[in-house]
């Protein structure tokens, strides 16, 4: 499994958020773009949940190391 650096993840999430804003404007003009908007929302949520899971895993690992 290839893991991304924190910097790469930050860049990717910023690109996704910028795309979400642009597509939101497109949806406002024409709802045909709604599936793309929803897909971007899912990708952003997945990235955030992965980051949260990594943070939780590190916290657990550190707690175990202290015992």
C-alpha positions as CSV (number, residue, x, y, z in Angstrom):
1,X,0.0,0.0,0.0
2,X,1.3,3.4,-1.0
3,X,0.9,6.1,1.7
4,X,0.8,9.8,1.0
5,X,2.8,12.3,3.0
6,X,0.9,14.8,5.1
7,X,1.9,17.5,2.6
8,X,0.5,15.5,-0.4
9,X,-2.7,14.9,1.5
10,X,-3.0,18.6,2.3
11,X,-2.5,19.5,-1.3
12,X,-5.0,17.0,-2.5
13,X,-7.7,18.0,0.0
14,X,-7.2,21.7,-1.0
15,X,-7.6,20.8,-4.7
16,X,-10.8,18.8,-3.9
17,X,-12.2,21.7,-1.9
18,X,-11.4,24.1,-4.7
19,X,-13.1,21.8,-7.2
20,X,-16.1,21.5,-4.9
21,X,-16.6,25.2,-4.9
22,X,-16.3,25.4,-8.7
23,X,-18.7,22.6,-9.2
24,X,-21.2,24.0,-6.6
25,X,-21.4,27.1,-8.9
26,X,-22.0,24.8,-11.9
27,X,-24.8,23.0,-10.0
28,X,-26.4,26.3,-9.2
29,X,-26.5,27.0,-12.9
30,X,-27.4,23.5,-14.0
31,X,-28.3,20.5,-11.7
32,X,-26.8,18.1,-14.3
33,X,-23.5,18.6,-12.4
34,X,-25.0,17.3,-9.1
35,X,-23.4,13.8,-9.3
36,X,-20.0,15.3,-9.7
37,X,-20.6,17.6,-6.7
38,X,-21.7,14.6,-4.6
39,X,-18.7,12.6,-5.6
40,X,-16.4,15.4,-4.6
41,X,-18.2,15.6,-1.2
42,X,-17.6,11.8,-0.7
43,X,-13.9,12.1,-1.6
44,X,-13.4,14.9,0.9
45,X,-15.2,13.0,3.6
46,X,-13.2,9.8,2.9
47,X,-9.9,11.7,3.1
48,X,-11.0,13.3,6.4
49,X,-12.1,10.0,7.9
50,X,-8.8,8.3,6.8
51,X,-6.9,11.1,8.6
52,X,-9.1,10.7,11.7
53,X,-8.5,6.9,11.7
54,X,-4.7,7.4,11.4
55,X,-4.8,9.8,14.3
56,X,-6.9,7.4,16.4
57,X,-4.5,4.5,15.6
58,X,-1.4,6.6,16.6
59,X,-3.1,7.6,19.8
60,X,-3.8,3.9,20.7
61,X,-0.3,2.9,19.7
62,X,1.2,5.6,22.0
63,X,-1.0,4.6,24.9
64,X,0.1,1.0,24.5
65,X,3.8,2.1,24.4
66,X,3.3,3.9,27.8
67,X,2.1,0.7,29.5
